[in-house]
Amino acid sequence: MDKIINRLKRIEGQIRGVQKMVEEDRYCIDILVQITAIQSALKNVGFSVTERHINHCVSDAIIKGEGKESIEELMNVMKQFSK
């Protein structure tokens, strides 16, 4: 969890950097490159959270006999995440 929090803090810094770039009227392509990097970083955080959820919450639900519901919930979120 500490890795995820640290990564989110770095992303927060990147977002502030992009905001400053916009305020300074920097070259649009440079801004877009930074936005793409932020999107990729957020997607990777999402994958890390998903992996953690599968290893803990979903596996616990399967052991308790509630796996189907947990998997359906995860699949619904994954559909939204992949948009």
N, CA, C and O atoms as a GROMACS GRO file, in nm:
protein
  332
    1MET      N    1   0.083  -0.119   0.000
    1MET     CA    2   0.000   0.000   0.000
    1MET      C    3   0.088   0.126   0.000
    1MET      O    4   0.051   0.226  -0.060
    2ASP      N    5   0.202   0.121   0.067
    2ASP     CA    6   0.292   0.237   0.068
    2ASP      C    7   0.340   0.272  -0.071
    2ASP      O    8   0.353   0.390  -0.105
    3LYS      N    9   0.367   0.170  -0.154
    3LYS     CA   10   0.411   0.195  -0.291
    3LYS      C   11   0.303   0.270  -0.369
    3LYS      O   12   0.332   0.362  -0.446
    4ILE      N   13   0.180   0.229  -0.349
    4ILE     CA   14   0.068   0.293  -0.420
    4ILE      C   15   0.055   0.439  -0.375
    4ILE      O   16   0.038   0.528  -0.458
    5ILE      N   17   0.062   0.462  -0.247
    5ILE     CA   18   0.051   0.599  -0.195
    5ILE      C   19   0.164   0.686  -0.248
    5ILE      O   20   0.142   0.800  -0.289
    6ASN      N   21   0.286   0.634  -0.247
    6ASN     CA   22   0.400   0.710  -0.298
    6ASN      C   23   0.383   0.741  -0.446
    6ASN      O   24   0.414   0.851  -0.491
    7ARG      N   25   0.334   0.643  -0.521
    7ARG     CA   26   0.313   0.666  -0.664
    7ARG      C   27   0.206   0.772  -0.686
    7ARG      O   28   0.220   0.855  -0.776
    8LEU      N   29   0.100   0.770  -0.608
    8LEU     CA   30  -0.004   0.872  -0.620
    8LEU      C   31   0.049   1.011  -0.587
    8LEU      O   32   0.008   1.109  -0.648
    9LYS      N   33   0.138   1.019  -0.491
    9LYS     CA   34   0.198   1.148  -0.458
    9LYS      C   35   0.283   1.200  -0.572
    9LYS      O   36   0.284   1.320  -0.600
   10ARG      N   37   0.355   1.109  -0.640
   10ARG     CA   38   0.435   1.150  -0.756
   10ARG      C   39   0.343   1.198  -0.869
   10ARG      O   40   0.372   1.296  -0.937
   11ILE      N   41   0.232   1.127  -0.888
   11ILE     CA   42   0.135   1.167  -0.991
   11ILE      C   43   0.078   1.304  -0.958
   11ILE      O   44   0.062   1.388  -1.047
   12GLU      N   45   0.049   1.327  -0.832
   12GLU     CA   46   0.000   1.457  -0.789
   12GLU      C   47   0.100   1.567  -0.828
   12GLU      O   48   0.060   1.673  -0.875
   13GLY      N   49   0.228   1.540  -0.806
   13GLY     CA   50   0.332   1.635  -0.845
   13GLY      C   51   0.336   1.657  -0.995
   13GLY      O   52   0.355   1.770  -1.042
   14GLN      N   53   0.318   1.549  -1.071
   14GLN     CA   54   0.316   1.561  -1.216
   14GLN      C   55   0.198   1.649  -1.261
   14GLN      O   56   0.212   1.730  -1.352
   15ILE      N   57   0.085   1.632  -1.197
   15ILE     CA   58  -0.033   1.711  -1.233
   15ILE      C   59  -0.008   1.858  -1.204
   15ILE      O   60  -0.043   1.945  -1.284
   16ARG      N   61   0.053   1.887  -1.090
   16ARG     CA   62   0.086   2.026  -1.059
   16ARG      C   63   0.182   2.082  -1.163
   16ARG      O   64   0.173   2.199  -1.202
   17GLY      N   65   0.275   1.997  -1.208
   17GLY     CA   66   0.370   2.039  -1.312
   17GLY      C   67   0.299   2.073  -1.442
   17GLY      O   68   0.333   2.172  -1.507
   18VAL      N   69   0.202   1.992  -1.480
   18VAL     CA   70   0.125   2.018  -1.602
   18VAL      C   71   0.045   2.148  -1.587
   18VAL      O   72   0.036   2.228  -1.680
   19GLN      N   73  -0.013   2.168  -1.470
   19GLN     CA   74  -0.087   2.291  -1.445
   19GLN      C   75   0.005   2.412  -1.465
   19GLN      O   76  -0.034   2.510  -1.527
   20LYS      N   77   0.125   2.403  -1.412
   20LYS     CA   78   0.221   2.513  -1.428
   20LYS      C   79   0.258   2.532  -1.574
   20LYS      O   80   0.272   2.645  -1.621
   21MET      N   81   0.275   2.421  -1.647
   21MET     CA   82   0.306   2.430  -1.789
   21MET      C   83   0.196   2.504  -1.864
   21MET      O   84   0.224   2.588  -1.950
   22VAL      N   85   0.071   2.474  -1.831
   22VAL     CA   86  -0.042   2.542  -1.896
   22VAL      C   87  -0.042   2.690  -1.860
   22VAL      O   88  -0.059   2.776  -1.947
   23GLU      N   89  -0.021   2.720  -1.733
   23GLU     CA   90  -0.017   2.860  -1.688
   23GLU      C   91   0.093   2.938  -1.759
   23GLU      O   92   0.078   3.057  -1.787
   24GLU      N   93   0.204   2.871  -1.787
   24GLU     CA   94   0.318   2.936  -1.853
   24GLU      C   95   0.305   2.933  -2.005
   24GLU      O   96   0.395   2.979  -2.077
   25ASP      N   97   0.194   2.880  -2.054
   25ASP     CA   98   0.166   2.871  -2.198
   25ASP      C   99   0.277   2.796  -2.273
   25ASP      O  100   0.326   2.840  -2.377
   26ARG      N  101   0.316   2.682  -2.214
   26ARG     CA  102   0.421   2.600  -2.275
   26ARG      C  103   0.370   2.531  -2.401
   26ARG      O  104   0.250   2.530  -2.427
   27TYR      N  105   0.461   2.475  -2.477
   27TYR     CA  106   0.431   2.409  -2.603
   27TYR      C  107   0.331   2.294  -2.580
   27TYR      O  108   0.351   2.209  -2.493
   28CYS      N  109   0.224   2.295  -2.658
   28CYS     CA  110   0.114   2.199  -2.638
   28CYS      C  111   0.160   2.054  -2.641
   28CYS      O  112   0.112   1.973  -2.562
   29ILE      N  113   0.250   2.021  -2.731
   29ILE     CA  114   0.297   1.882  -2.743
   29ILE      C  115   0.366   1.839  -2.613
   29ILE      O  116   0.347   1.726  -2.568
   30ASP      N  117   0.444   1.927  -2.553
   30ASP     CA  118   0.509   1.894  -2.425
   30ASP      C  119   0.406   1.867  -2.317
   30ASP      O  120   0.422   1.776  -2.236
   31ILE      N  121   0.299   1.946  -2.316
   31ILE     CA  122   0.191   1.925  -2.219
   31ILE      C  123   0.123   1.792  -2.244
   31ILE      O  124   0.096   1.717  -2.150
   32LEU      N  125   0.095   1.763  -2.370
   32LEU     CA  126   0.028   1.636  -2.404
   32LEU      C  127   0.114   1.515  -2.367
   32LEU      O  128   0.061   1.414  -2.322
   33VAL      N  129   0.244   1.527  -2.385
   33VAL     CA  130   0.334   1.417  -2.347
   33VAL      C  131   0.325   1.392  -2.197
   33VAL      O  132   0.322   1.277  -2.153
   34GLN      N  133   0.322   1.499  -2.118
   34GLN     CA  134   0.311   1.485  -1.973
   34GLN      C  135   0.175   1.427  -1.933
   34GLN      O  136   0.168   1.345  -1.840
   35ILE      N  137   0.070   1.468  -2.001
   35ILE     CA  138  -0.063   1.412  -1.971
   35ILE      C  139  -0.066   1.264  -2.001
   35ILE      O  140  -0.125   1.186  -1.926
   36THR      N  141  -0.004   1.223  -2.110
   36THR     CA  142   0.002   1.080  -2.144
   36THR      C  143   0.078   1.002  -2.037
   36THR      O  144   0.039   0.891  -2.002
   37ALA      N  145   0.185   1.059  -1.986
   37ALA     CA  146   0.262   0.993  -1.879
   37ALA      C  147   0.178   0.979  -1.753
   37ALA      O  148   0.184   0.876  -1.686
   38ILE      N  149   0.100   1.081  -1.722
   38ILE     CA  150   0.012   1.076  -1.604
   38ILE      C  151  -0.094   0.969  -1.621
   38ILE      O  152  -0.122   0.893  -1.529
   39GLN      N  153  -0.154   0.962  -1.740
   39GLN     CA  154  -0.257   0.861  -1.765
   39GLN      C  155  -0.199   0.720  -1.750
   39GLN      O  156  -0.262   0.633  -1.691
   40SER      N  157  -0.080   0.700  -1.802
   40SER     CA  158  -0.015   0.570  -1.790
   40SER      C  159   0.014   0.536  -1.644
   40SER      O  160  -0.007   0.423  -1.600
   41ALA      N  161   0.062   0.634  -1.569
   41ALA     CA  162   0.092   0.612  -1.427
   41ALA      C  163  -0.035   0.578  -1.350
   41ALA      O  164  -0.034   0.488  -1.266
   42LEU      N  165  -0.145   0.648  -1.378
   42LEU     CA  166  -0.272   0.619  -1.311
   42LEU      C  167  -0.322   0.479  -1.347
   42LEU      O  168  -0.374   0.408  -1.261
   43LYS      N  169  -0.307   0.442  -1.472
   43LYS     CA  170  -0.350   0.308  -1.514
   43LYS      C  171  -0.269   0.201  -1.438
   43LYS      O  172  -0.325   0.100  -1.395
   44ASN      N  173  -0.140   0.225  -1.423
   44ASN     CA  174  -0.057   0.130  -1.349
   44ASN      C  175  -0.096   0.122  -1.202
   44ASN      O  176  -0.093   0.014  -1.143
   45VAL      N  177  -0.132   0.234  -1.142
   45VAL     CA  178  -0.181   0.232  -1.005
   45VAL      C  179  -0.310   0.151  -0.999
   45VAL      O  180  -0.330   0.072  -0.907
   46GLY      N  181  -0.396   0.170  -1.097
   46GLY     CA  182  -0.520   0.093  -1.102
   46GLY      C  183  -0.494  -0.056  -1.110
   46GLY      O  184  -0.563  -0.135  -1.045
   47PHE      N  185  -0.396  -0.096  -1.190
   47PHE     CA  186  -0.362  -0.238  -1.199
   47PHE      C  187  -0.310  -0.290  -1.065
   47PHE      O  188  -0.340  -0.403  -1.026
   48SER      N  189  -0.231  -0.210  -0.997
   48SER     CA  190  -0.179  -0.251  -0.866
   48SER      C  191  -0.292  -0.268  -0.764
   48SER      O  192  -0.293  -0.365  -0.688
   49VAL      N  193  -0.385  -0.175  -0.764
   49VAL     CA  194  -0.500  -0.186  -0.673
   49VAL      C  195  -0.585  -0.307  -0.710
   49VAL      O  196  -0.634  -0.378  -0.622
   50THR      N  197  -0.602  -0.331  -0.839
   50THR     CA  198  -0.679  -0.447  -0.884
   50THR      C  199  -0.613  -0.577  -0.840
   50THR      O  200  -0.679  -0.668  -0.791
   51GLU      N  201  -0.483  -0.584  -0.856
   51GLU     CA  202  -0.410  -0.705  -0.814
   51GLU      C  203  -0.425  -0.728  -0.664
   51GLU      O  204  -0.447  -0.841  -0.620
   52ARG      N  205  -0.413  -0.622  -0.588
   52ARG     CA  206  -0.430  -0.632  -0.442
   52ARG      C  207  -0.571  -0.679  -0.407
   52ARG      O  208  -0.589  -0.763  -0.319
   53HIS      N  209  -0.669  -0.624  -0.478
   53HIS     CA  210  -0.809  -0.663  -0.453
   53HIS      C  211  -0.831  -0.811  -0.483
   53HIS      O  212  -0.897  -0.882  -0.407
   54ILE      N  213  -0.776  -0.858  -0.594
   54ILE     CA  214  -0.791  -0.999  -0.631
   54ILE      C  215  -0.725  -1.089  -0.527
   54ILE      O  216  -0.783  -1.189  -0.483
   55ASN      N  217  -0.603  -1.054  -0.488
   55ASN     CA  218  -0.528  -1.138  -0.394
   55ASN      C  219  -0.588  -1.140  -0.254
   55ASN      O  220  -0.568  -1.237  -0.181
   56HIS      N  221  -0.660  -1.037  -0.217
   56HIS     CA  222  -0.715  -1.032  -0.082
   56HIS      C  223  -0.867  -1.050  -0.083
   56HIS      O  224  -0.919  -1.152  -0.038
   57CYS      N  225  -0.937  -0.952  -0.134
   57CYS     CA  226  -1.083  -0.949  -0.124
   57CYS      C  227  -1.150  -1.061  -0.204
   57CYS      O  228  -1.237  -1.132  -0.153
   58VAL      N  229  -1.108  -1.077  -0.330
   58VAL     CA  230  -1.173  -1.179  -0.413
   58VAL      C  231  -1.139  -1.319  -0.363
   58VAL      O  232  -1.227  -1.404  -0.354
   59SER      N  233  -1.014  -1.342  -0.330
   59SER     CA  234  -0.977  -1.476  -0.281
   59SER      C  235  -1.048  -1.508  -0.150
   59SER      O  236  -1.089  -1.622  -0.128
   60ASP      N  237  -1.063  -1.409  -0.061
   60ASP     CA  238  -1.137  -1.430   0.064
   60ASP      C  239  -1.284  -1.461   0.035
   60ASP      O  240  -1.344  -1.547   0.098
   61ALA      N  241  -1.341  -1.389  -0.062
   61ALA     CA  242  -1.481  -1.413  -0.098
   61ALA      C  243  -1.500  -1.554  -0.154
   61ALA      O  244  -1.600  -1.619  -0.125
   62ILE      N  245  -1.405  -1.600  -0.232
   62ILE     CA  246  -1.414  -1.736  -0.288
   62ILE      C  247  -1.411  -1.839  -0.176
   62ILE      O  248  -1.489  -1.934  -0.176
   63ILE      N  249  -1.321  -1.820  -0.080
   63ILE     CA  250  -1.312  -1.911   0.034
   63ILE      C  251  -1.443  -1.914   0.112
   63ILE      O  252  -1.484  -2.019   0.161
   64LYS      N  253  -1.508  -1.798   0.124
   64LYS     CA  254  -1.634  -1.788   0.199
   64LYS      C  255  -1.755  -1.832   0.117
   64LYS      O  256  -1.868  -1.829   0.166
   65GLY      N  257  -1.733  -1.871  -0.009
   65GLY     CA  258  -1.843  -1.913  -0.094
   65GLY      C  259  -1.917  -1.798  -0.160
   65GLY      O  260  -2.027  -1.816  -0.212
   66GLU      N  261  -1.857  -1.679  -0.159
   66GLU     CA  262  -1.919  -1.561  -0.218
   66GLU      C  263  -1.840  -1.514  -0.340
   66GLU      O  264  -1.844  -1.396  -0.376
   67GLY      N  265  -1.769  -1.605  -0.402
   67GLY     CA  266  -1.681  -1.569  -0.513
   67GLY      C  267  -1.752  -1.515  -0.634
   67GLY      O  268  -1.704  -1.421  -0.698
   68LYS      N  269  -1.867  -1.572  -0.667
   68LYS     CA  270  -1.938  -1.530  -0.788
   68LYS      C  271  -1.972  -1.381  -0.781
   68LYS      O  272  -1.949  -1.307  -0.876
   69GLU      N  273  -2.026  -1.337  -0.669
   69GLU     CA  274  -2.063  -1.197  -0.653
   69GLU      C  275  -1.940  -1.106  -0.659
   69GLU      O  276  -1.944  -1.000  -0.721
   70SER      N  277  -1.835  -1.148  -0.596
   70SER     CA  278  -1.713  -1.069  -0.593
   70SER      C  279  -1.651  -1.057  -0.732
   70SER      O  280  -1.604  -0.950  -0.770
   71ILE      N  281  -1.653  -1.164  -0.807
   71ILE     CA  282  -1.599  -1.163  -0.943
   71ILE      C  283  -1.686  -1.076  -1.033
   71ILE      O  284  -1.633  -1.002  -1.116
   72GLU      N  285  -1.817  -1.085  -1.019
   72GLU     CA  286  -1.906  -1.001  -1.100
   72GLU      C  287  -1.882  -0.854  -1.071
   72GLU      O  288  -1.877  -0.772  -1.163
   73GLU      N  289  -1.866  -0.820  -0.943
   73GLU     CA  290  -1.838  -0.682  -0.904
   73GLU      C  291  -1.708  -0.634  -0.966
   73GLU      O  292  -1.701  -0.524  -1.021
   74LEU      N  293  -1.605  -0.716  -0.958
   74LEU     CA  294  -1.475  -0.682  -1.016
   74LEU      C  295  -1.484  -0.665  -1.167
   74LEU      O  296  -1.426  -0.571  -1.222
   75MET      N  297  -1.556  -0.753  -1.233
   75MET     CA  298  -1.569  -0.743  -1.379
   75MET      C  299  -1.640  -0.615  -1.419
   75MET      O  300  -1.602  -0.553  -1.519
   76ASN      N  301  -1.741  -0.575  -1.345
   76ASN     CA  302  -1.810  -0.449  -1.375
   76ASN      C  303  -1.716  -0.330  -1.363
   76ASN      O  304  -1.719  -0.239  -1.446
   77VAL      N  305  -1.634  -0.331  -1.260
   77VAL     CA  306  -1.538  -0.222  -1.242
   77VAL      C  307  -1.432  -0.226  -1.352
   77VAL      O  308  -1.392  -0.121  -1.402
   78MET      N  309  -1.386  -0.345  -1.389
   78MET     CA  310  -1.286  -0.357  -1.494
   78MET      C  311  -1.338  -0.306  -1.628
   78MET      O  312  -1.263  -0.249  -1.706
   79LYS      N  313  -1.465  -0.327  -1.654
   79LYS     CA  314  -1.526  -0.273  -1.777
   79LYS      C  315  -1.518  -0.122  -1.777
   79LYS      O  316  -1.488  -0.061  -1.880
   80GLN      N  317  -1.545  -0.060  -1.664
   80GLN     CA  318  -1.537   0.086  -1.653
   80GLN      C  319  -1.391   0.133  -1.664
   80GLN      O  320  -1.361   0.234  -1.728
   81PHE      N  321  -1.303   0.059  -1.602
   81PHE     CA  322  -1.160   0.093  -1.598
   81PHE      C  323  -1.098   0.090  -1.737
   81PHE      O  324  -1.007   0.167  -1.767
   82SER      N  325  -1.146   0.001  -1.822
   82SER     CA  326  -1.086  -0.016  -1.954
   82SER      C  327  -1.138   0.083  -2.057
   82SER      O  328  -1.092   0.082  -2.171
   83LYS      N  329  -1.232   0.167  -2.021
   83LYS     CA  330  -1.285   0.265  -2.117
   83LYS      C  331  -1.185   0.375  -2.143
   83LYS      O  332  -1.213   0.466  -2.221
   0.00000   0.00000   0.00000
